[in-house]
């Protein structure tokens, strides 16, 4: 059965502002202070990853105001309000607080007058401040939000970091995926997940991880469950890794065409991204672990601009070109002269 991913897991529909702020403080290590209506954070929900700066809405244009997004007030918006009188400020601020805003973040240590905070409090809109500059805060926040609302799927296989390349070892049940992963770990590589691999599409790449239940555990048939981290140490595992290659183990079938040169590259589409797919038939005596290492190194070579298959093809073309010019081409040694090191 060829490798095929499961159906996408539905995105999160929403997260609470309270959850968002807590995670930004704990996981992203951003300093955030509450200005007003912190008690409303548990009832306010964010429903999409995009952010919005309400400059036009403060100026009075609210026809295309995306109020459902997180609102960011930075230096531009703050200085715009500072150039108004108190009445104009209140009118401008009510232009946006009349909507069900999830939350407002003040960046770069900007402050709002107390009477504007009172308007937000009456509307039940939480406001938080951060010392981070606007562009930096929006970059970090957008990255976090894209992760929260990212599309995901689950696949069956073993995910291993081999020389920095994320390889998913796939194949039918019982073919030896976990054994290959365990052998790679024993050789100094790092396990990401075994059996069930979670894949998340983020920033147009696929990030892999284990499930909360199975992280750093493996099932070896005939032996049972082993704890890779306890057995091989903390350097033997990773909690996340970009997936770059799918290695599908298959039983040897003489009727099936097997790639011999590496010029014809297969791929599998996962969550809209094409991932290189290598079909590896298993025969007695074949060292799958070493081949997995070679796959990782070969991928690195291609990444840095050298394709061995194309280089070999060019060498063959060059030899054919010499022969067509009238020279007979017979197999020759790779070296012209043995320098006396006969053993």
PyMOL commands that set and color helices and strands:
alter all, ss='L'
color gray80, all
select helices_A, chain A and resi 17-26+38-40+55-59+75-82+86-97+114-123+134-148+177-186+228-232+234-236+288-303+308-324
alter helices_A, ss='H'
color red, helices_A
select strands_A, chain A and resi 15-16+33-36+45-46+51-52+70-73+104-106+127-129+152-162+165-171+190-202+205-209+217-220+224-227+241-242+245-251+266-270+273-282
alter strands_A, ss='S'
color yellow, strands_A
deselect
rebuild
show_as cartoon
